[in-house]
Each structure stands twice: as structure tokens, then as C-alpha cells.
């Protein structure tokens, strides 16, 4: 069947049995490909039938489908002309792991973060109405994403809009971490209502068949039932705010899905269709551990075991150290936005359940909650993926920094994370936090320094951002000086070149220095440690001695380390050549880390080559002639 379907028009020609066969073939293909490329497995296996039904009932791409987050769109991509490219998934110049408008007309919007789809869909629906067009707009959102404030704001607006809009709630009872909070409780009650309605319908049909008394008995029971129903099943939130509620419906029953989608398609106004699916459906390891297979590296299809997974990474080291610190300090609390396992907090949650708070997918609330805890004498530690911290920028400014509260924000997955692409690269955290008064910004060179920085941060009594990359340490350094606020660490000294690195790229600075030394060029290597406050005194002294200064950061050079070093040189009139090595002012597409670093000239070979080029130029020119020279690597 999969060979017959290249675009949705082909899908619409299949009968029900053929679509069931297609669903199994899609599952098999996704498991095969993701086992080789890595990616989001469980969520895609859970929406196979739903995706088939959507493209069967709606006239895509004229009708618009907006997928919340978008990590569950592998099936969508396969049904919309991209099945032969799926083996390039999440690879450089291959298919993105999320919807991309540049990739297909069937992708209506670039998505990657949660809770945005209803807002986007409502905007498109209103534009359609203003332009007097006649097509359908559908938002598909998971129950985990529904905890995000943006989704609730959009529901509130859409419910009173009278716009023709269909919101499909894909309820698999599973976000990245187990769903929590009132929305999760509400959905549990709605699921119970679905079971109640099934039992009620069957019972009514049976009693109606009883001669003479059957129908009278049903009416009598119905009167009593209305009172009981109000007690057992509270008024539904969605209908109260203006949506017509349909469901729950079995998300793996194609006939039922198509039936209710056709019904929804005919309705006027905002509709919410509640679909129950099983995350990981059809692959037992993913069904048993949907959190593990939410986003997975390569794995063995037969066993489900990950291939080449490191025993230790920065997230695990952070989590272990936080548990150690919390044993001696009862003021330490930890907060996660539905990422307990991803950020290394499982052990903390198990040992200190009364001091652990999972707020669901709600980064703004997570930081606001931390501010309330800190103002009341606690020391909140809030690890989040770097690309998700930007969702709480206003809270960092308004609720944390203005009061100078002792909150430790841990920016996990900072820098290039690779295969998830633009929406997940963590390149902006230093730049935007650098703009906020009172914040201290640190980045460790290895695991040990992360442990030292975390211990330092929880005792600093100021707002702190600690950023660290995904995965393992590049080098384990023997030299480990005590952390002192705003002080850098000089790892080796030389006169000709000054290499200043921060975080992950300190290891790269050392590797470059070793290559230069083998070529007879002595270099200073400085571990900046702090972006803010930067150790201007020590750094400027070494800059004055060097012919070439090289800054290295796994981040945007805008408002980052390179910009700060440039500022020091300008203010102190240090006449030297500065080579700023980092990422340019653009969004970085997917690819593995090595490929991306090479593409943007951040590999060791290219940086050494650039240093030689600058050195050769300075031989023909008197040092100090003219003004400060800045060399900024372009892609």
C-alpha cells in the first residue's frame, strides 16, 4: 500500500482495509528508519491512524493542518511526497525532524516548540475569513502541550471567536514526562465520560427492547441520571469556553476517526475533537517506555537497546551533584517543565519529592514559581533546555532579576544540539541573558567544573545562568582552580596568540594551542568561565601581550564572548587582531555537531589556518598601524 501512496490524493482512493494495511506498513518503515537515524519515535507511532484519517477527510494542502511541536509529523511527511527521503531525516541537507514550509506545501508553519498550534491556526482562520476564502483549518495538539499557557490563552480566544476552527486534542496521557496538573485531571474525567457514554448507550438499547415498560423505564432513569451526571461528571471546560466538544474517540480506529472528522468538518464555529491514542503504538519497547522513545538515538530494533549511548553526560552529572548538595542544604528545591528525565532530575525527585515540582510544559510558570520560592527563602534550581528558556524571558527579567533573587537557571543542551535543527539549537541563551542586569553567566569546561559551578551558584545568592552542552565532556582537565566570582582561569601561557574560550570550546582552545605549539607558536589559553562578569583585568593583560586574540564560543557571537572581548579591546585601545569564532547572526539548520562546526569554520583545522593567515599578514605590516582589526568568520 505504501508504494501506491505518494500524495494524499492517492490515499483517498484506498478503501478501509487498504488503509489498515497502510498503517502497519507506515509503522514498520518509521521504526526501521528511526532506528538508524534517531528521532522522535513513540509520538509518531501513536498518530499513524490519525494522520491517515486527516489526509483522507481534509483536502490538503488547501485545507491547513498545523501540528503542535511537530515532532509527530513523520507519517505526515511520508503521505505528502517525502517517503523516499525519510532516510535523510534530521541529517544535514535532509528532511527536517519538524514541519518546514520550505520543504513542502503541505507544511503550513515551521513548528518545534509546544503549545503554539492553536494560536497559529486561529490566526490562519481569521485571515481566511477576512479574505473571504473557504477552506478548513485544523490544529493538532497533544495533551501535554495543553498545559502550556499559550495554548490556554488561544483556547480562550478561539472559544469566543465564532471562527470555523477544528482543534484536535491528541490525548495519549504522555508528554516527555508524565503529565501533571489540573488539565491532566480534567482529561482523565473526560476519558471516564467516554466510557460512561459507551456503557449508557448499550444499556439504553437493551432496556428499550423490553415490551411495554422499556421506554417508560428509560425516561424515568434519564431524569435521575441528569442529577447523578452533574455530580459524577462536572461540566466540561471546553464547552464552557465556547467549543463544541466531540469525543473521546479511539485514535486507532480509522472508521471511527473518519466518521467523526467528517462530522466536525460540517460544523460551524470552534470544535474540539478529543482523540485517545497510545504513544509507541505497534512497537512494544516504545509502548512500554514511551518517555525513553520520545526522542531516541539509534537503537536495535529487535531489543530496543540504544546503540553507543554514553553512560555519563552533563545532565546526569548535574543531577547527581544537585542531589549531593540538597542533602546538606534543605533550602534547595528543583523545578522542571515536564523534563524530569531529560534534565537529570529523576534521582532528586525520588529522594526529595516534597522539594521537587514538575509544572508541566509551562516554562513561564516554572520561572515565576521559582521566583516565589526564592522570595520566601528557598534556593530554586531550574534546569531547562536552552531553546526553551527563551520562552520565559520576561519572567527572568521581571520576576527574577529586578529583585535580584537567588535562582539558578541551568541551560541544558546549550550550543549546537545538531539534528533537531533551528528550533532546538541553544545559541541565544548567553546573548539574551547578558542583556539582563544582575545575572551571573557561567559555562563549565568539563564535568568537574560543572559540579564546582553548581555548588558555587547555590551559595551565591544572586540570579545565575549555568550553560552546558548536550552529551559528554570533550576533555577531562587535570587543572581545576577554585571558582571565584568573575574570575577566569589561565590554563597555559604564551606570547604570540591568546585563545579565550568558554564552556565546551575551552577544550577546542587547548587542542588548537597544542597544534600551534607543535608548529613553534606559543599560545595563551584562557578559560573565561564567566561571561558576566567577565574578568577584564586578567584578560586584557594577556590581550596586550598577544599579536592575535581568538575568542571561541559554542554560541552566537552577538552579545556573547567575542563581542565582550571586542568591547574590552576598543575601550582600552588594545591594538591587536581579534578573530571571533562562533556562530553568525542566523538560524542554524540540522546536521550532526561535527558537520555544523565544519560548515561554519569552527573546526580545529580551519581555525589554525585562519591564525596562520593573520600571522602572515602581520609580518608585512607594522603591529599597531591603523586601528583595531576585527576578523569575524562568515559561513
C-alpha positions in Angstrom: 0.0 0.0 0.0 2.8 2.4 0.9 4.2 2.1 -2.7 0.8 3.3 -4.0 0.6 6.4 -1.9 2.8 9.4 -2.9 0.4 12.2 -2.1 -2.9 12.5 -0.2 -5.0 12.2 -3.4 -3.7 8.6 -3.7 -4.6 7.9 -0.1 -8.2 9.0 -0.7 -8.6 6.2 -3.3 -7.9 3.4 -0.8 -10.7 1.5 1.0 -10.8 0.9 4.7 -9.0 -2.4 4.7 -6.2 -1.0 2.5 -5.7 1.9 4.9 -5.3 -0.5 7.8 -2.6 -2.3 5.8 -1.0 1.1 5.0 -1.0 2.0 8.7 1.0 -1.1 9.6 3.5 -0.5 6.7 4.0 3.1 7.9 4.8 1.9 11.4 7.3 -0.7 10.1 9.0 1.9 7.9 9.2 4.5 10.7 10.7 2.0 13.2 13.3 0.9 10.6 14.4 4.4 9.7 14.4 6.0 13.2 16.5 3.0 14.5 19.2 4.2 12.0 18.8 8.0 12.2 17.5 8.6 15.7 14.5 10.8 16.2 11.1 11.0 17.8 9.6 7.5 17.6 6.9 7.0 20.2 4.8 10.1 19.2 4.9 9.2 15.5 3.8 5.6 16.1 0.9 7.0 18.1 -0.6 9.2 15.3 -0.4 6.8 12.3 -4.2 6.3 12.0 -5.0 9.9 13.0 -2.7 11.2 10.2 -4.2 8.9 7.6 -7.7 10.0 8.6 -6.8 13.7 8.5 -5.4 13.5 5.0 -8.3 11.2 3.9 -11.0 13.6 5.1 -9.5 17.0 4.5 -8.5 18.5 1.2 -4.8 19.1 2.0 -2.9 21.3 1.1 -5.8 23.6 0.5 -7.1 22.7 4.0 -4.5 23.6 6.5 -3.0 21.2 9.2 -0.9 22.8 11.9 0.9 20.3 14.1 1.8 21.4 17.6 5.5 20.9 18.3 5.7 19.0 15.0 7.9 16.1 16.2 5.0 13.7 15.3 4.9 14.5 11.6 7.0 11.7 10.1 3.8 10.0 8.9 2.5 13.3 7.5 5.8 13.7 5.6 5.5 10.2 4.2 2.0 10.8 3.0 2.9 14.1 1.4 5.5 13.2 -1.2 8.6 12.7 1.1 8.6 9.0 1.9 11.7 8.4 -0.4 13.6 11.0 1.5 12.7 9.8 5.0 16.1 8.0 5.4 17.7 11.5 5.4 15.6 12.5 8.4 17.4 15.1 10.7 20.6 14.9 8.7 22.4 17.8 7.1 20.6 18.8 3.9 18.0 16.1 4.5 14.4 16.2 5.8 13.9 18.2 9.0 12.5 16.4 12.0 9.8 19.0 12.2 7.4 20.7 9.7 9.2 23.2 7.4 7.4 25.4 4.9 10.5 25.4 2.7 10.2 21.6 2.4 6.6 21.1 1.3 3.4 23.0 0.6 1.7 20.6 3.0 3.7 22.1 5.9 1.8 25.3 6.8 4.1 26.6 9.5 7.5 25.9 11.0 7.0 24.4 14.4 9.2 22.9 17.1 8.1 24.2 20.5 4.9 23.2 22.2 1.6 25.0 22.8 1.7 27.2 19.7 -0.6 25.5 17.2 -4.0 26.9 18.3 -2.8 30.4 18.1 -1.3 29.8 14.7 -4.4 28.1 13.4 -6.8 30.8 14.8 -4.6 33.4 13.0 -4.9 31.5 9.7 -8.7 31.0 10.2 -9.2 34.7 10.8 -7.1 35.6 7.8 -9.2 33.2 5.7 -12.4 34.9 6.9 -11.1 38.4 6.2 -10.0 37.3 2.7 -13.4 35.5 2.2 -11.8 32.2 1.4 -13.3 28.8 2.0 -11.0 26.2 3.5 -10.7 24.3 6.7 -8.0 25.0 9.4 -7.1 22.2 11.8 -4.7 22.4 14.8 -3.4 19.1 16.2 -2.2 19.4 19.8 -1.1 16.9 22.4 -2.5 16.8 25.9 1.0 17.6 27.3 1.1 20.8 25.2 -2.3 21.8 26.6 -0.6 22.7 29.9 1.3 25.5 28.2 -0.1 28.9 28.9 -0.1 30.0 25.3 -2.4 27.1 24.4 -4.9 28.1 27.1 -4.8 31.7 26.0 -5.5 30.6 22.5 -8.4 28.3 23.6 -9.9 31.2 25.5 -9.7 33.5 22.4 -10.8 30.8 19.9 -13.8 29.8 22.0 -15.4 33.2 21.8 -14.3 33.8 18.2 -17.1 32.1 16.2 -14.4 31.2 13.7 -14.6 27.8 11.9 -11.7 26.1 13.5 -11.1 22.4 14.5 -8.7 21.7 17.4 -7.8 18.0 17.7 -6.7 17.1 21.1 -4.4 14.1 20.7 -4.6 12.6 24.2 -2.0 9.9 24.8 -1.7 10.6 28.5 2.0 11.1 27.9 4.2 14.1 27.3 8.0 13.8 27.6 7.5 13.3 31.3 4.2 12.0 32.8 1.5 14.7 32.6 0.7 16.6 35.7 -1.7 19.2 37.0 -5.3 20.2 36.6 -5.5 19.8 32.8 -4.4 16.2 33.1 -7.1 15.6 35.8 -9.7 17.2 33.5 -8.8 14.9 30.7 -8.9 11.9 32.9 -12.5 12.8 33.7 -13.3 13.3 30.1 -12.0 9.8 29.4 -14.2 8.5 32.1 -17.1 10.3 30.4 -16.3 8.4 27.2 -16.5 5.1 29.0 -19.7 6.2 30.7 -21.4 7.1 27.4 -20.5 3.8 25.8 -22.0 1.9 28.8 -25.0 4.2 28.8 -25.8 3.7 25.1 -25.5 -0.1 25.3 -27.8 -0.2 28.4 -30.4 2.1 26.8 -30.6 -0.1 23.7 -31.1 -3.3 25.9 -33.8 -1.7 28.1 -35.7 -0.2 25.1 -36.2 -3.8 23.8 -38.3 -4.7 26.9 -42.0 -4.8 25.8 -44.4 -2.0 27.2 -42.3 -0.9 30.2 -39.0 -0.5 28.4 -39.3 3.1 27.1 -41.0 4.4 30.2 -38.3 3.0 32.4 -35.6 4.6 30.2 -37.3 8.1 30.6 -37.5 7.6 34.3 -33.8 6.7 34.6 -32.9 9.6 32.4 -34.4 12.1 34.8 -32.5 10.6 37.7 -29.4 10.3 35.6 -29.2 14.1 34.9 -28.7 14.8 38.6 -26.2 12.0 39.0 -24.3 13.1 35.9 -23.8 16.6 37.3 -22.4 15.0 40.4 -20.2 12.4 38.7 -19.2 14.3 35.6 -18.5 18.0 36.0 -19.3 20.5 33.3 -16.7 20.3 30.6 -14.2 23.1 30.4 -14.1 23.2 26.6 -17.8 23.6 26.2 -17.9 26.3 28.9 -15.4 28.4 27.0 -17.3 28.1 23.7 -16.1 25.0 21.9 -18.3 22.2 20.7 -16.8 19.0 22.2 -16.7 15.8 20.2 -15.4 12.5 21.7 -13.5 10.9 23.1 -12.8 8.7 20.0 -10.4 5.8 19.6 -7.4 7.2 17.8 -6.5 3.9 16.3 -9.9 3.1 14.8 -9.8 4.5 11.3 -13.5 4.2 10.6 -14.5 6.0 13.8 -11.9 8.7 13.2 -13.0 9.4 9.6 -16.7 9.4 10.8 -16.2 12.0 13.5 -13.8 14.1 11.3 -16.5 14.3 8.6 -19.0 15.4 11.3 -16.6 18.0 12.6 -15.9 19.3 9.1 -19.6 20.1 8.7 -19.9 22.0 11.9 -19.8 25.8 12.3 -17.7 27.6 14.9 -14.9 26.3 17.1 -14.8 22.5 17.5 -12.6 20.4 19.9 -12.3 16.8 18.9 -10.8 14.6 21.7 -8.8 11.6 20.3 -7.3 8.9 22.5 -4.1 7.4 21.2 -1.4 5.1 22.6 2.1 6.5 22.3 4.5 4.0 20.8 1.6 2.0 19.3 2.8 -1.1 17.4 6.3 -1.3 18.9 6.4 -2.9 22.3 9.6 -1.3 23.7 8.1 2.1 22.8 4.7 1.2 24.2 6.3 0.1 27.5 8.7 3.1 27.7 7.2 6.0 25.7 9.4 8.5 27.6 12.6 6.7 26.6 11.5 6.6 23.0 10.1 10.1 22.8 13.4 11.2 21.3 15.8 8.4 20.8 19.3 7.9 19.4 20.0 4.9 17.1 18.7 1.6 18.6 18.5 -2.1 17.9 15.0 -2.8 16.5 14.9 -6.3 18.0 15.8 -5.4 21.6 15.0 -1.7 21.7 18.5 -1.1 23.2 20.2 2.2 22.4 23.4 2.0 20.3 26.5 3.8 21.6 24.8 5.7 24.4 27.3 7.3 26.8 27.0 6.3 30.5 27.6 9.9 31.7 26.6 13.2 30.2 26.3 16.8 31.5 22.6 16.3 32.5 23.5 13.2 34.7 26.5 14.9 36.3 24.3 17.9 37.1 21.5 15.7 38.6 23.9 13.8 40.8 25.6 16.9 42.1 22.3 18.6 42.9 21.2 15.5 45.0 24.5 15.7 46.9 24.1 19.5 47.6 20.4 19.1 48.6 21.3 16.5 51.3 23.2 19.2 53.2 21.0 22.2 52.2 17.2 21.8 52.9 16.6 25.2 51.1 17.4 23.7 47.7 14.4 22.9 45.6 14.2 21.7 41.9 11.7 22.7 39.2 11.1 21.1 35.8 8.8 21.9 32.9 7.9 18.3 32.0 11.6 17.3 31.5 12.5 15.4 34.7 14.4 12.7 32.9 15.9 14.8 30.1 17.4 17.3 32.6 18.7 14.7 35.0 16.3 15.3 37.9 14.9 11.8 38.4 17.1 11.0 41.4 16.3 14.3 43.0 12.6 13.7 42.5 12.9 10.3 44.1 14.9 11.4 47.1 13.3 14.8 47.8 9.7 14.5 46.5 8.5 17.4 48.8 11.1 19.7 47.2 10.6 18.7 43.6 8.0 20.4 41.3 7.0 19.3 37.8 4.8 22.1 36.4 4.2 20.5 33.0 5.1 22.3 29.7 5.0 25.7 31.3 8.4 27.5 31.3 7.0 30.9 32.2 5.2 29.4 35.2 8.3 27.4 36.2 10.4 30.6 36.5 7.6 32.5 38.2 7.2 29.7 40.7 10.9 29.7 41.3 10.7 33.5 42.0 8.0 33.0 44.6 10.0 30.2 46.3 13.2 32.3 46.2 11.4 35.4 47.7 10.3 33.1 50.5 13.7 31.8 51.4 14.3 28.8 49.2 17.0 28.3 46.6 15.3 27.1 43.4 17.4 25.3 40.7 15.6 25.2 37.3 17.2 23.1 34.6 15.7 23.6 31.1 16.8 23.0 27.6 18.5 26.2 26.3 16.0 26.7 23.5 13.1 26.5 25.9 14.5 29.1 28.4 13.8 31.8 25.8 10.1 31.1 26.4 10.4 32.6 29.9 12.5 35.7 29.0 10.0 38.2 30.6 9.9 36.2 33.9 13.8 36.2 34.0 13.7 40.0 33.7 10.5 41.0 35.6 10.2 38.3 38.3 13.9 37.3 39.0 16.4 40.0 38.0 14.6 43.1 39.3 14.5 41.6 42.8 18.0 40.0 42.4 16.6 36.7 43.6 18.9 33.6 44.2 17.6 31.4 41.4 19.9 29.0 39.5 18.8 28.6 35.8 20.6 25.6 34.2 20.7 25.9 30.5 20.9 22.3 29.3 21.5 21.4 25.6 23.2 24.8 25.1 25.1 25.4 21.9 24.6 23.3 18.8 22.5 20.2 19.6 22.5 19.1 16.0 19.8 17.1 14.4 16.7 18.8 15.7 17.6 22.0 13.8 16.8 25.7 14.1 14.1 25.5 16.8 16.3 23.5 19.2 19.8 24.9 18.7 20.8 26.6 22.0 22.8 29.5 20.6 21.0 32.5 22.1 21.0 31.9 25.9 24.2 33.8 26.7 23.2 36.7 24.4 19.8 37.4 25.8 20.8 36.7 29.5 23.8 39.0 29.0 21.3 41.9 28.5 19.6 41.3 31.8 21.0 43.2 34.8 22.1 41.3 38.0 22.5 37.9 36.1 25.7 36.0 36.5 26.5 33.8 33.5 28.9 30.8 33.7 29.8 27.9 31.5 32.0 24.9 32.6 34.8 23.4 30.6 34.1 19.8 31.8 32.1 17.7 34.3 34.1 18.7 37.3 33.8 22.4 36.7 30.0 22.0 36.3 29.9 20.4 39.7 32.0 23.3 41.1 29.9 25.9 39.4 26.6 24.4 40.7 27.9 24.4 44.3 29.1 28.0 43.8 25.8 29.1 42.3 23.5 27.8 45.0 25.6 29.7 47.6 25.9 33.0 45.6 22.5 34.5 46.5 22.2 36.0 43.0 20.4 35.1 39.8 22.7 32.7 37.9 22.7 31.0 34.5 24.9 28.0 34.0 25.0 26.7 30.5 26.3 23.3 29.4 26.1 21.2 26.2 24.4 18.0 25.4 26.4 14.8 25.8 29.8 14.1 27.2 32.8 16.3 28.1 35.3 16.9 25.3 38.3 16.7 27.6 38.7 16.0 31.4 41.1 18.7 32.6 43.6 17.9 35.4 43.8 21.6 36.4 40.8 22.7 38.4 41.1 26.1 40.1 38.5 27.1 42.7 35.6 29.1 41.3 35.8 32.8 42.3 33.1 35.2 41.1 34.0 36.9 37.9 37.5 35.3 37.7 38.8 33.4 34.7 41.3 30.5 34.7 44.6 30.7 32.8 45.4 27.1 31.6 48.7 27.9 29.8 50.7 30.9 28.8 52.3 32.1 25.5 53.2 35.4 23.9 52.1 35.2 20.3 48.4 34.1 20.3 45.8 34.4 23.1 43.0 31.9 22.9 40.0 32.7 25.0 37.3 30.0 25.2 34.2 29.5 27.3 32.3 26.3 28.1 32.7 23.4 25.7 35.0 25.4 23.4 37.8 25.6 26.1 38.7 22.1 25.0 38.9 23.3 21.4 41.2 26.2 22.5 43.6 23.7 24.2 43.7 21.4 21.1 44.4 24.4 18.9 47.2 25.6 21.3 48.8 22.2 21.2 48.8 22.2 17.3 50.3 25.7 17.3 53.0 24.7 19.8 54.0 21.8 17.6 54.5 24.4 14.8 56.6 26.6 17.1 53.9 29.1 18.0 53.3 29.6 21.8 49.7 30.4 22.8 48.0 31.5 26.0 44.8 29.6 26.7 42.2 31.3 29.0 39.1 29.6 30.3 36.8 32.6 30.6 34.4 30.7 32.9 32.2 33.8 33.3 30.7 35.7 30.5 29.2 38.0 33.1 31.0 39.4 35.0 34.0 38.9 32.6 37.5 39.0 34.1 38.5 42.2 32.2 41.7 42.8 34.2 43.4 39.4 33.6 42.1 39.0 30.1 43.1 42.5 28.9 46.7 41.9 30.3 47.1 38.8 28.1 45.5 40.5 25.1 48.0 43.3 25.3 50.8 40.8 25.0 49.5 38.9 22.0 49.6 39.6 18.3 46.4 37.7 17.7 43.4 37.2 20.0 41.0 34.3 19.2 37.6 34.0 21.0 35.8 30.6 20.9 32.2 30.1 21.9 29.5 27.5 21.0 27.0 30.3 20.7 26.1 33.4 18.7 28.9 35.9 18.6 26.2 38.7 19.0 26.3 39.9 22.7 28.5 36.8 23.5 32.1 36.3 24.4 33.5 37.7 21.2 31.5 40.9 21.5 32.7 41.4 25.1 36.3 40.9 24.2 36.0 43.3 21.3 34.5 45.8 23.6 37.4 45.5 26.0 39.9 46.0 23.2 38.0 49.1 22.0 37.7 50.7 25.4 41.3 50.0 26.5 42.7 50.9 23.0 44.4 47.5 22.7 45.7 47.3 19.2 45.6 43.7 18.2 43.8 41.5 15.7 40.8 39.7 17.0 39.4 36.6 15.5 35.8 36.0 16.7 34.9 32.3 16.3 31.3 31.4 17.0 28.0 31.2 15.1 26.8 34.1 12.8 23.5 36.0 13.1 21.3 33.4 11.5 19.4 30.2 12.4 21.4 27.0 12.1 19.8 24.0 10.3 20.1 20.4 11.3 23.1 18.2 10.9 25.4 16.5 13.4 27.7 18.7 15.5 30.9 18.0 13.7 29.3 18.7 10.3 27.8 22.0 11.5 31.1 23.1 13.1 32.9 22.4 9.9 30.3 24.2 7.8 30.7 27.4 9.9 34.5 27.2 10.1 34.7 26.2 13.8 36.7 23.0 13.3 40.3 22.9 14.6 41.8 22.7 11.1 40.1 25.9 9.9 40.8 28.0 13.0 44.6 27.1 12.9 44.6 28.0 9.2 43.0 31.4 9.9 45.5 32.1 12.6 48.3 31.4 10.2 46.7 33.7 7.6 46.5 36.6 10.1 50.1 35.9 11.3 51.4 36.1 7.7 49.7 39.4 7.1 51.1 40.9 10.3 54.6 40.1 9.1 54.2 42.5 6.3 52.6 45.2 8.4 53.9 47.0 11.5 52.0 45.9 14.5 49.9 48.8 15.7 49.5 50.6 12.4 45.9 51.8 11.9 43.1 50.8 14.3 41.9 47.7 15.9 41.2 44.9 13.3 38.3 42.5 13.8 38.1 39.4 11.8 34.7 37.7 12.1 34.3 34.3 10.4 31.4 34.2 8.0 29.7 30.9 6.9 
